């Protein structure tokens, strides 16, 4: 932790009080918690340590940086971008502006895939993740599944830089293969590709163009290409299902996350392909149906 000394007016107590007032005025619901997280992150300490050192002085440059972060947060910049990290499935991941921030809801998807692999897939499971973003799903799966081979793709070079960084942080850089391209183009352009996949996963953009105009301030700071699902929010699901046949094994599975109230449309897209058995839908921890697993017919 940075060296700090006692000095009334520039101590941690003052900084926290100032930040709390600023965040409350900006109507940040979790103002106290966010002030703690930002300052402890800046000082590289546990937030409980802030209160053990509450009367200690902050160096002027640290106080200035902290105030700058608080002002950005008041303008709606997501907390995760300011901290340059987030937690997903018990793993600390790097995130920054230009990459979609992983949501806690997606942890349910990871849990279901882990169960699916352990119960239904021969080892080693060969998995493709499309629209990987920060790599959160691929990293979490690889960390928790000893016998899997994952290819992780995204159209954004910036996202793949971050995904590779997260894989390396957790010692998985040799177990996840990253490829840049638009959906299946990322796979088909790899020399020597021949094996089909046991599971294909996607948590693609699914917000409609109309909904994009009315996003919460925080979400508006995230990359539009990670949010824009076309006029009906279903653009990427249609593309994936229409192009999946050469890449998914007979008896293999597709696994999607999708938006609220999109269940019926997703069901129609999957069933109309006539490639899959009856899809199975399941809910997040809030009881909202937002995930689907469908098994490709063996016939």
N, C-alpha and C positions, 0 to 999 in steps of 0.2 A: 504494500500500500504506500502511496505517496506520503512523504514526511509532512506532518501538520502540527501546528502549535496553537496555543490558546490566544485568541484575539477577538474580542466582542465585536459583532457587526459583520464579520466575514467567516463565522464558524459554521459548522454543519447545521446547528439548530436554526441559524438565520437562513441558510440556503434552503433547508427543507420547508420552513415556514413560508418563504417567498414563493417557492415552487408550488406548494399546495394552494396558495391563494391564486396564482396565475392559472393553474389547471382547473380549479373550480370555476373561475370566471369564464373559462373556455368550455365549461360544461362537460369536462372529462369525468365520467362516472366513477372511475377508480383512481382518482387524483392522488391519494396518499400512497397507494401501492406503486403507481407509476413513477412518482417522485423517488421513492425508495429504490426501485429497480434501476432507474437512470443514473442516480448518483453512485450506487454501489457498483454498477457496471463500469462507470467512469473511473472509480477508484480501485477497481479490481479487488473487491472485498465482498463478503457476505453482508446482506442488508442489516442483519442484527448487529454487525460491528459498527454501523453508523450510530447506533444509540449508545454503544459503549464509549464512543468518541464524540458524543454530541456537542461538547463545548470546545472541541479542537478547531483550529483555524484551517481553512482551505487556502491553498496557494492561489494567488490572483488569476493565473491562467486557467486553473481548474474551475474556479468559480465562474469565470467568463464562458468556458466551454459548456458548463452545466446550464447556465442561463440560456445559451444559444440552443441547446437541445430542448429545453422546456418551451422556448418560444416556437420552435419548429413543431413540437407536439401540439401546441395550442392552435397551430394552423392546420392540423389534421394529418401531419406526417405520421405513419404508423409507428408505434413503439418499437416494433421489431426492426424496422429500418434504422432507427436511431441507435439501438443497441447493437445492430448488425448481427443479431442472433435470435434464434427461437428454439423452443423445445418441442420435439415431436417423437412420440412413442418412446419417451425416456432418453432420447438422444439430443444433444445440443448440436444445432445446425447453423451454419452461416447463411444469412440472407442479407440482401441489400437491394436498393432501388433497381428495378429492372427485372426482378424475379418475383413470381407469385409467392405470397406468404402461406406456408402450410397451415391448414386448419385442424383443430383438435378432432373434428368430426371424422376426418379421414383415417384416424387411428382405428376406427371400427372396421374400415375396409382392410387395413393391414392385418388385423386379427383374423378376419374371415379368410383371407388368402393363406395365411399361415396354417390355419386349420384345414383348408382345402388341399394344400400341398401335402401335409402330413398324413391325411386320410385317403387321398385319391390319386396321387401322382407318384409314379416310379422315380427313384433317385437316379441321376440328379435331375431335378425339375428344370426345364428350360423355359425361361420367362422373358417376355418382352413388355417393357413399359413405354407407352407412347405419352408425349406431353409431360415429360418428367419434371420440368421446372427445377427446383432446388435439389431434386434427387431424393426427396424425403421418403417416398414409398420404396424405391429400390434399395436405399441404404438401410431402412428399417427391416425390410424382408431379408436382405443378405446377412444382416447382423443376427437375425433370429432363425435363419434356416441354414444349417450347415451344408446341406447338399442342394444347392441351386446354382444355376448359371443365368445371370440376368444381363440382357441388353437394354440399355436405357437411352431413349432418344428424345430430341426436342428440336424444333425449328430454330430456336434462338441460340446463337453461339454464346451469348452472355449467360444464359441459364446453364448451359453445359459447363462453362468455366466454374460456376458456383457448385454445380452437382459433382463435378470431379473433385473439387476442394473438399466437399463434405464426405465423399467416399474416402479420400486420403486421410482425413482427420480421424476416421474410425477404422483405418487400416484395411480398407476394402478395395483399394484401387486396382488390385489384380483380379478381383472377383466380379467386377461390374464393367461391362464394355459399353462405352458411350459412343453415340453416333448422331451427327447432326443431319436433319432433313425433315421434310414435311410428311409426317405420319409414316407410311410404309416405304416411302422413298429412302428413308434413313437406313432401312434394312436392305432393300433391293440393290442399293449402290455399293454395298460392301462386297468386295471381291471374295469369291468362294462361299458365299452364303448358300446353304442347301437345307440345313435342318429346319423343320417346322417347330413351332412352339407349343408347349403344354398349356401355357396360360398367356393371354394377352390382356394387359391392364391399361386403362386410360381414365384419367380424371381431367378431361379436356375443358376448354372454355364452354360455358353453358348459359351465360347471361344473354338475354335478347338485346337487340339494338335499342329497343325502347327502354328497357330497364337500365341500360348503360347511362342514360341521361339523368337518372335519379338515384345514383349510387350514394351510399353514405360517404362522408368526406374522406375517411380513412381509406376506403376501398378505391376511391378515385385516384389515389397516388400509386396504385399498383399498375403494372403494364397492361395496356388495353388488349394486346394480342393474347394475354393470358385469361381474359375475361369474355371477349366477344365471341359469342356462339352463333352469330348470324341473326337473321330476322326472327327466327323462331327459337333460337337457342339450341338447335339440334343439328347444326351443320356438321360437326365433327363426328357425331354418332353415325350419321348417314354415310359419311366418307369411310369410316372405319369398317362398318358392317359390309359396305359394298366392295371393299378391297381386302377383306380378311381371309378369304378362302385359301389363297396360296401359302399363307403364313401360319395357320392354326391347324394342328393335328386333328384327325378324326378322334372324337372323344375328348378333345381339349376344351378349354374354358375361356370365355371372355368375361372380364370383370370391369364394370363401369361405376363411377360415381356420377350423379347427375343432379340437377336442380330440383327445388321444391315444385311439386305439381307437374312434373314431367314423366311420371311413371307410365301412364297410359301410352304416351307417344313413344317412349323408349321400347315398351313392349311391342308396339306395332312395327317399329323399325326392325327389331330382332326377329320377330315371327315372320314378317314379310319376306325375309331372305330365304326362308325354308332350309336354313343350314343348321338350326339349333332346336334342341328339345325345349320344353316349356321353361321359360326363365324364372328364376327365384329372386324375389325382391326382399330387401331387409332394411331396417330403420337405423338411424343414428341414435345416440344416447338421449336425444330430445324427442324420440318417437316419430321423427320425420323420415318417410321412405325416400332414400336417396342413393341406394346401391342395388346393383343387380349382378347375378352370376348366371350365365347360360352355358350349357354344355353342347358342343358340336355333335351332331348326330354321327354315328359310325357308319351309316349306310351310304 
